[in-house]
Amino acid sequence: MTSDDVVEPVAPEAECRDCGYEPELKRTLGGFQVFAVSFAFISVAVGIFATYDDMLATSGPVGIWLWLFAAVGQALVALVVAQFAARIALSGSSYQWASRLANPKIGWLFGWLTFWYLATAVVALDNALASQAFMPLFGIAPNEDTARMLTVAILVVQAVLVIASTRLLGMITSSAVGVELGIIVVLVVALVAVMIFTGSGDLGNLTSRGITAADPNYFAIGGGLMAGMIMGLTTLVGFDSAANLAEEAKDPFRSVPRAIVASVVAAGVLGFVFLLVLTAAIEDVTAVSASGSPVAAIIRSQLGSVAERILLAGLAFAMFGAGMVVMAACSRQVFAMARDKRFPAHGMMRKVNPRTQTPVPATILILVVGLVLMLALPGAALVQLIVASTILPALIYGAIVILYLAVRRRLDHRVGGFSLGRLEVPVAVAALIWEVLVLFVLVTPGDATVPTLVVVGLILAGGVYFAYMLFLHSEVLDVDAADDLSAPTPDTTK
């Protein structure tokens, strides 16, 4: 194929069989539900709620303008990701793209990194739900052990729901997105109205460095200004989760790429408007910066304690829906690799329950990983692992862009499918430059050393299993990328 080849669209089931797989997952996700999957993973209100305090402490209120750079940069990456999603609609997303367009060995690395990113992301999200939304909402005093036990309970409930039905996942996710959008719109309108009629707030906050005004390293490499970008970089990720559920979408070649791009654009615009209004509404920058939950503190000071509790309730539901999406995406990643015999215990992990048509063992694995991380890792180690999960998506997205530049001439164009046309190379190059900058921002701070080592450790741990496959089952990794991968693996579970 060349970039000028155009092919007629095919039915998703036919595409799946052409790639060597018998369809086992149930196609129940409509267009909005596919969009909701990506938007719920991004969860812009949740991301701002969780990281706004760090931004105030590092770059000050003026750091909100860095959100625009993150939004534009991540949108460029999303455009590249959408190019792949419009052509290969299989569970496993980047793992499948790299395996088929480069070679299975490279694809395996994509899959391994994505697995750990998603597995740690669901733990981080649910722990934030427990400690920053659920406990304050019900007046539970801050306590790490209590937060961990609540996180375990949340993980169990999410696993049960994800296993039960993909349709149920879509319904809860769509509802969570609706609640989150409602929260943002209502808060923006209410805060603007209060500031207009009472004269509260301060537009000068939008250019203020706040408590960082005296920081001598503010403009240095790894300094406060650079650290302020973390809010956008840790929030505007996961838009490719829709591609991980492509085999459960009704019209994946159209709905998935649109969802990927639309989710980033919507989150970027809504998030920036929310940040502008939220920051302008601050009456005492120093006091808010010292608060453990500045977003809630701003809402409470401007709208009262009742509005704060409503906010926490809505955020708790949005976080819960986002956690379900991450868990579902991770289980599909495991399932995709397992059916190609490229994941530990693949005979079991590739099983799909014939009644629910969901990968039950793969979902349970994500639950078990979460339980182990919650119950076994001490506080400091868990924090470092969660921070490391912010580096993983930058690596994955950077690798996806490089892959696209390497194989773009071999990609066909589907009739009516998503395509950048003549802009594909400029967009991809710009996206690559952006991802290099992102990695630089994430790894240069002094406190990024341990998380970086954690990422290296995860790669090396995967290297052990990769070596096992390479030397003892090399046929699994020797499939020519130009050919279809092998047919579904029969059940080899003993």
Wavefront OBJ file of the C-alpha trace (Angstrom):
o trace
v 0.000 0.000 0.000
v 0.990 3.613 -0.498
v -0.475 6.709 1.065
v -2.445 7.286 -2.173
v -4.252 3.919 -2.055
v -7.952 4.144 -1.259
v -9.956 1.134 -0.150
v -13.667 0.629 0.335
v -14.878 0.426 3.929
v -15.501 -3.053 5.338
v -17.668 -4.305 8.157
v -15.872 -4.285 11.527
v -16.423 -8.037 11.958
v -14.891 -8.697 8.543
v -11.907 -6.541 9.450
v -11.478 -8.533 12.650
v -11.539 -11.851 10.780
v -9.176 -10.525 8.115
v -6.704 -9.848 10.927
v -6.938 -13.441 12.121
v -9.419 -13.064 14.970
v -12.898 -14.433 15.465
v -15.039 -11.614 16.941
v -15.721 -12.387 20.602
v -16.512 -8.999 22.125
v -19.984 -7.474 21.837
v -20.417 -4.293 19.760
v -22.666 -2.103 21.883
v -20.939 1.301 22.016
v -22.529 4.043 19.930
v -20.884 7.257 18.759
v -21.459 9.316 21.908
v -20.505 6.404 24.156
v -17.212 6.013 22.294
v -16.588 9.741 22.759
v -17.539 9.375 26.424
v -14.907 6.662 26.875
v -12.107 9.002 25.775
v -13.514 12.088 27.491
v -14.112 10.192 30.736
v -10.510 8.985 30.747
v -9.271 12.555 30.307
v -11.783 13.684 32.952
v -10.850 17.355 32.754
v -12.678 18.492 35.910
v -11.135 15.650 37.891
v -7.664 16.393 36.527
v -7.887 20.070 37.419
v -9.312 19.265 40.843
v -6.398 16.912 41.558
v -3.518 19.034 40.217
v -4.563 22.673 40.642
v -2.858 22.814 44.051
v 0.464 21.690 42.543
v 0.220 24.364 39.853
v -0.408 27.110 42.432
v 2.575 25.877 44.466
v 5.009 25.676 41.541
v 4.109 28.282 38.909
v 1.405 30.310 40.648
v -1.972 31.310 39.137
v -0.327 32.510 35.910
v 0.514 28.862 35.236
v -2.986 28.295 33.871
v -1.819 29.718 30.536
v 0.446 26.689 30.148
v -2.741 24.655 29.741
v -3.089 26.116 26.237
v 0.307 24.749 25.191
v -0.576 21.327 26.574
v -3.964 21.360 24.836
v -2.512 22.258 21.430
v 0.355 19.787 21.767
v -1.868 16.897 22.851
v -4.334 17.720 20.072
v -1.513 17.273 17.556
v -0.759 13.849 19.032
v -4.460 12.955 18.987
v -4.603 13.722 15.255
v -1.790 11.251 14.634
v -3.383 8.599 16.860
v -6.668 9.070 14.993
v -4.892 8.295 11.714
v -4.101 4.806 13.017
v -7.521 4.318 14.627
v -9.210 5.019 11.275
v -7.329 2.125 9.672
v -6.906 -0.613 12.304
v -9.853 -1.046 14.673
v -8.669 -3.738 17.071
v -8.459 -4.024 20.842
v -4.959 -3.201 21.971
v -4.681 -0.023 19.859
v -0.994 0.947 19.690
v 0.096 -2.648 20.380
v -1.791 -3.762 17.280
v -0.648 -0.836 15.173
v 3.026 -1.418 15.912
v 2.767 -5.216 15.645
v 1.179 -5.098 12.219
v 2.913 -2.087 10.693
v 6.417 -2.467 12.184
v 6.936 -5.901 13.763
v 5.589 -7.903 16.724
v 8.677 -7.257 18.827
v 8.172 -3.507 18.708
v 4.443 -4.000 19.151
v 5.051 -5.994 22.315
v 6.945 -3.090 23.891
v 4.057 -0.760 23.056
v 1.668 -3.185 24.703
v 3.776 -3.713 27.818
v 4.194 0.000 28.477
v 0.502 0.641 27.868
v -0.483 -2.156 30.251
v 1.512 -0.685 33.129
v 0.405 2.844 32.371
v -3.248 1.844 32.548
v -2.802 -0.509 35.505
v -1.178 2.212 37.623
v -3.523 4.924 36.328
v -6.625 3.156 37.624
v -5.038 2.839 41.080
v -4.032 6.511 41.082
v -7.503 7.621 39.979
v -9.376 5.490 42.500
v -7.065 6.499 45.329
v -7.716 10.154 44.450
v -11.446 9.407 44.399
v -11.242 7.925 47.885
v -9.007 10.535 49.500
v -9.946 13.770 47.696
v -13.647 13.343 46.954
v -15.320 10.504 48.863
v -13.757 11.092 52.279
v -14.253 14.895 52.323
v -17.799 14.448 51.004
v -18.763 12.238 53.947
v -16.689 14.089 56.511
v -14.161 11.295 57.014
v -10.920 12.546 58.561
v -7.837 12.271 56.312
v -6.158 8.902 56.886
v -3.965 6.972 54.457
v -5.090 3.541 55.675
v -8.759 4.481 55.351
v -8.146 5.832 51.855
v -6.428 2.605 50.846
v -9.270 0.417 52.094
v -11.809 2.593 50.292
v -9.692 2.356 47.141
v -9.774 -1.435 47.363
v -13.560 -1.390 47.712
v -13.900 0.945 44.716
v -11.657 -1.285 42.593
v -13.789 -4.337 43.416
v -17.061 -2.595 42.512
v -15.604 -1.281 39.249
v -14.309 -4.722 38.287
v -17.746 -6.271 38.864
v -19.428 -3.631 36.690
v -16.816 -3.820 33.908
v -17.193 -7.597 33.808
v -20.995 -7.464 33.884
v -21.587 -5.631 30.611
v -19.941 -3.349 28.073
v -23.342 -1.726 27.591
v -23.430 -0.937 31.317
v -19.923 0.497 31.058
v -21.092 2.759 28.248
v -24.147 3.897 30.192
v -22.204 4.741 33.354
v -19.439 6.428 31.381
v -21.900 8.535 29.394
v -23.662 9.544 32.605
v -20.355 10.439 34.262
v -19.403 12.597 31.280
v -22.787 14.309 31.393
v -22.342 15.056 35.098
v -18.814 16.343 34.543
v -19.878 18.635 31.695
v -22.743 19.866 33.867
v -20.374 20.602 36.740
v -18.070 22.671 34.550
v -20.859 24.653 32.867
v -22.756 25.338 36.094
v -19.638 26.324 38.016
v -18.423 28.642 35.256
v -21.800 30.384 34.985
v -22.272 30.586 38.774
v -18.781 31.919 39.468
v -19.026 34.534 36.716
v -22.423 35.650 38.020
v -21.174 35.931 41.611
v -18.091 37.892 40.566
v -20.173 40.303 38.461
v -22.850 40.979 41.065
v -20.648 41.034 44.174
v -17.421 42.407 42.745
v -15.462 39.538 44.282
v -12.491 37.839 42.676
v -9.533 39.472 40.975
v -8.644 39.445 37.265
v -5.085 40.283 38.304
v -4.752 36.663 39.398
v -4.502 35.678 35.741
v -1.004 37.221 35.558
v 0.082 36.650 39.173
v 2.878 34.340 40.280
v 1.249 34.093 43.695
v 3.376 32.444 46.379
v 6.119 31.700 43.816
v 6.944 35.387 43.226
v 10.211 35.134 45.161
v 11.334 31.816 43.688
v 14.847 32.384 42.221
v 14.603 29.190 40.123
v 11.209 29.976 38.669
v 12.457 30.243 35.073
v 15.210 27.626 35.396
v 15.152 24.188 33.751
v 13.019 22.032 35.989
v 11.888 25.161 37.841
v 8.471 26.409 38.871
v 7.264 27.664 35.497
v 8.116 24.405 33.771
v 6.514 22.386 36.569
v 3.274 24.288 36.032
v 2.789 22.453 32.752
v 2.308 19.174 34.624
v -1.394 19.927 35.172
v -2.152 19.861 31.460
v 0.216 16.988 30.717
v -1.272 14.704 33.373
v -4.876 15.595 32.530
v -5.007 15.642 28.713
v -4.008 11.996 28.272
v -5.874 8.741 27.703
v -7.782 9.977 24.664
v -6.672 6.809 22.855
v -8.713 4.665 25.272
v -11.542 4.631 22.727
v -9.208 2.775 20.351
v -8.649 0.120 23.015
v -12.372 -0.646 22.927
v -12.628 -0.487 19.128
v -13.867 -4.075 18.849
v -16.866 -3.084 20.991
v -17.792 0.018 18.962
v -20.587 -0.216 16.391
v -18.821 1.879 13.750
v -15.185 1.984 14.895
v -13.566 3.324 11.733
v -15.607 6.514 12.012
v -16.550 6.866 15.668
v -13.177 6.050 17.266
v -10.968 8.592 15.417
v -13.628 11.271 15.833
v -13.876 10.504 19.556
v -10.103 10.702 19.992
v -9.806 14.160 18.434
v -13.082 15.554 19.768
v -12.339 14.496 23.352
v -9.021 16.365 23.419
v -10.454 19.480 21.795
v -13.488 19.525 24.097
v -11.388 18.905 27.199
v -8.851 21.531 26.175
v -11.429 24.261 25.571
v -13.673 23.497 28.550
v -10.704 23.040 30.848
v -9.198 26.388 29.908
v -12.467 28.268 30.382
v -12.895 26.578 33.760
v -9.341 27.517 34.778
v -9.796 31.153 33.738
v -12.959 31.594 35.779
v -11.695 29.541 38.721
v -8.459 31.538 38.971
v -10.175 34.899 38.583
v -12.498 33.916 41.435
v -9.658 33.567 43.962
v -9.959 36.237 46.655
v -6.826 35.343 48.639
v -4.148 33.645 46.546
v -1.897 32.872 49.517
v -4.674 31.261 51.560
v -6.007 29.240 48.620
v -2.492 28.096 47.692
v -2.040 26.762 51.229
v -5.306 24.831 51.064
v -5.143 21.085 50.574
v -7.980 21.330 48.059
v -7.912 24.799 46.453
v -10.707 24.159 43.940
v -13.093 23.194 46.723
v -11.887 26.176 48.778
v -12.647 28.607 45.929
v -16.111 27.109 45.406
v -16.825 27.268 49.142
v -15.747 30.909 49.459
v -17.758 32.069 46.442
v -20.789 29.767 46.407
v -21.014 28.321 49.904
v -20.566 24.917 51.514
v -23.642 23.382 49.846
v -22.190 24.044 46.391
v -18.888 22.552 47.551
v -20.595 19.313 48.586
v -22.496 19.118 45.313
v -19.181 19.594 43.504
v -17.576 16.785 45.503
v -20.497 14.458 44.806
v -20.340 15.136 41.081
v -16.573 14.731 40.998
v -16.823 11.458 42.896
v -19.187 10.062 40.254
v -17.026 11.393 37.406
v -13.930 9.824 38.983
v -15.745 6.519 39.388
v -16.734 6.478 35.724
v -13.207 7.402 34.660
v -11.801 4.572 36.769
v -14.126 2.116 35.056
v -12.925 3.290 31.644
v -9.273 2.879 32.593
v -9.877 -0.599 33.999
v -11.825 -1.651 30.894
v -9.145 -0.267 28.555
v -6.407 -2.078 30.481
v -8.284 -5.379 30.423
v -8.684 -5.094 26.642
v -4.960 -4.425 26.352
v -4.237 -7.654 28.233
v -6.817 -9.546 26.167
v -5.337 -8.302 22.884
v -1.813 -9.371 23.796
v -2.932 -12.666 25.311
v -4.763 -13.871 22.209
v -1.458 -13.457 20.355
v 0.320 -15.509 23.079
v 2.361 -12.446 24.076
v 1.244 -11.983 27.669
v 1.926 -14.100 30.761
v -0.752 -16.785 31.337
v -2.087 -15.986 27.874
v -4.268 -19.115 27.745
v -6.332 -17.770 30.625
v -6.071 -14.043 29.912
v -7.562 -14.374 26.418
v -10.794 -15.966 27.663
v -14.036 -14.118 27.018
v -17.133 -15.012 29.004
v -19.759 -16.231 26.500
v -22.624 -14.678 28.470
v -21.243 -11.209 29.245
v -18.891 -11.164 26.225
v -16.232 -9.454 28.321
v -12.639 -10.602 29.102
v -13.217 -11.700 32.698
v -9.737 -13.055 33.653
v -8.025 -9.992 32.143
v -10.278 -7.687 34.175
v -9.631 -9.657 37.345
v -5.892 -9.312 36.695
v -6.205 -5.506 36.723
v -8.107 -5.765 39.989
v -5.407 -7.975 41.497
v -2.633 -5.597 40.395
v -4.523 -2.734 42.026
v -5.043 -4.677 45.254
v -1.355 -5.578 45.450
v -0.262 -1.991 44.882
v -2.705 -0.706 47.503
v -2.000 -3.284 50.181
v 1.692 -4.028 49.683
v 3.453 -0.799 48.685
v 4.310 1.735 51.407
v 3.072 5.291 50.920
v 6.267 6.759 49.467
v 6.754 3.900 46.994
v 3.140 4.096 45.850
v 3.458 7.826 45.219
v 6.611 7.299 43.141
v 4.865 4.620 41.074
v 1.899 6.914 40.446
v 4.205 9.770 39.431
v 6.031 7.373 37.104
v 2.722 6.708 35.352
v 2.805 10.299 34.065
v 6.008 9.536 32.141
v 4.646 6.404 30.465
v 2.016 8.066 28.235
v 4.615 10.543 26.964
v 6.838 7.615 25.953
v 3.931 5.801 24.331
v 2.635 8.815 22.415
v 6.130 9.725 21.252
v 6.633 6.173 20.003
v 3.262 6.229 18.200
v 4.229 9.410 16.354
v 7.599 7.934 15.348
v 5.798 4.791 14.161
v 3.441 6.880 12.057
v 6.272 8.765 10.384
v 7.989 5.452 9.636
v 5.005 3.603 8.132
v 2.716 6.340 6.819
v 3.530 5.575 3.167
v 2.189 2.041 3.633
v -1.152 3.152 5.042
v -4.261 3.020 2.916
v -7.096 5.543 3.039
v -10.612 4.267 3.599
v -13.408 5.934 1.656
v -14.949 8.541 3.956
v -12.424 7.749 6.664
v -10.499 10.185 8.819
v -7.424 11.601 7.087
v -5.133 14.604 7.464
v -4.267 14.602 3.786
v -1.328 16.871 2.968
v -1.120 18.005 6.590
v -0.143 14.568 7.867
v 3.625 15.135 7.796
v 3.644 18.669 9.295
v 1.235 17.560 12.037
v 3.240 14.433 12.825
v 6.552 16.319 12.941
v 5.048 18.972 15.199
v 3.610 16.239 17.437
v 7.023 14.588 17.698
v 8.701 17.854 18.662
v 5.989 18.340 21.258
v 6.508 14.882 22.790
v 10.253 15.465 23.052
v 9.476 18.665 24.959
v 6.992 16.809 27.179
v 9.552 14.169 28.132
v 12.075 16.907 28.864
v 9.575 18.636 31.161
v 8.709 15.397 32.963
v 12.198 14.019 33.594
v 14.273 17.147 34.295
v 12.922 18.096 37.768
v 15.041 16.801 40.616
v 12.187 14.816 42.124
v 11.649 12.968 38.820
v 14.693 10.727 39.282
v 12.929 7.951 41.190
v 9.839 7.863 38.919
v 12.142 7.701 35.895
v 13.956 4.752 37.461
v 10.595 3.103 38.132
v 9.766 3.340 34.427
v 13.149 1.857 33.531
v 12.509 -0.924 36.038
v 9.133 -1.761 34.491
v 10.745 -1.953 31.051
v 13.515 -4.216 32.355
v 10.980 -6.443 34.130
v 9.138 -6.800 30.863
v 12.442 -7.595 29.203
v 12.651 -10.779 31.263
v 9.385 -12.089 29.836
v 10.332 -10.829 26.390
v 13.577 -12.839 26.598
v 11.549 -15.894 27.618
v 9.392 -15.561 24.496
v 12.348 -14.728 22.259
v 14.467 -17.736 23.226
v 11.852 -20.370 24.088
v 8.852 -19.379 21.944
v 10.363 -17.281 19.194
v 7.584 -18.206 16.764
v 5.262 -15.917 18.736
v 7.405 -12.910 17.863
v 8.395 -13.931 14.342
v 5.167 -13.124 12.491
v 5.787 -11.011 9.406
v 4.132 -7.619 9.854
v 2.939 -7.768 6.233
v 0.871 -10.885 6.978
v -2.081 -11.409 9.264
v -1.335 -12.502 12.757
v -2.136 -16.111 13.583
v -5.680 -17.249 14.116
v -7.145 -17.231 17.589
v -5.219 -19.320 20.014
v -7.059 -22.379 21.317
v -7.524 -22.601 25.041
v -4.288 -23.970 26.496
v -5.134 -23.393 30.117
v -4.357 -26.471 32.158
l 1 2 3 4 5 6 7 8 9 10 11 12 13 14 15 16 17 18 19 20 21 22 23 24 25 26 27 28 29 30 31 32 33 34 35 36 37 38 39 40 41 42 43 44 45 46 47 48 49 50 51 52 53 54 55 56 57 58 59 60 61 62 63 64 65 66 67 68 69 70 71 72 73 74 75 76 77 78 79 80 81 82 83 84 85 86 87 88 89 90 91 92 93 94 95 96 97 98 99 100 101 102 103 104 105 106 107 108 109 110 111 112 113 114 115 116 117 118 119 120 121 122 123 124 125 126 127 128 129 130 131 132 133 134 135 136 137 138 139 140 141 142 143 144 145 146 147 148 149 150 151 152 153 154 155 156 157 158 159 160 161 162 163 164 165 166 167 168 169 170 171 172 173 174 175 176 177 178 179 180 181 182 183 184 185 186 187 188 189 190 191 192 193 194 195 196 197 198 199 200 201 202 203 204 205 206 207 208 209 210 211 212 213 214 215 216 217 218 219 220 221 222 223 224 225 226 227 228 229 230 231 232 233 234 235 236 237 238 239 240 241 242 243 244 245 246 247 248 249 250 251 252 253 254 255 256 257 258 259 260 261 262 263 264 265 266 267 268 269 270 271 272 273 274 275 276 277 278 279 280 281 282 283 284 285 286 287 288 289 290 291 292 293 294 295 296 297 298 299 300 301 302 303 304 305 306 307 308 309 310 311 312 313 314 315 316 317 318 319 320 321 322 323 324 325 326 327 328 329 330 331 332 333 334 335 336 337 338 339 340 341 342 343 344 345 346 347 348 349 350 351 352 353 354 355 356 357 358 359 360 361 362 363 364 365 366 367 368 369 370 371 372 373 374 375 376 377 378 379 380 381 382 383 384 385 386 387 388 389 390 391 392 393 394 395 396 397 398 399 400 401 402 403 404 405 406 407 408 409 410 411 412 413 414 415 416 417 418 419 420 421 422 423 424 425 426 427 428 429 430 431 432 433 434 435 436 437 438 439 440 441 442 443 444 445 446 447 448 449 450 451 452 453 454 455 456 457 458 459 460 461 462 463 464 465 466 467 468 469 470 471 472 473 474 475 476 477 478 479 480 481 482 483 484 485 486 487 488 489 490 491 492 493 494
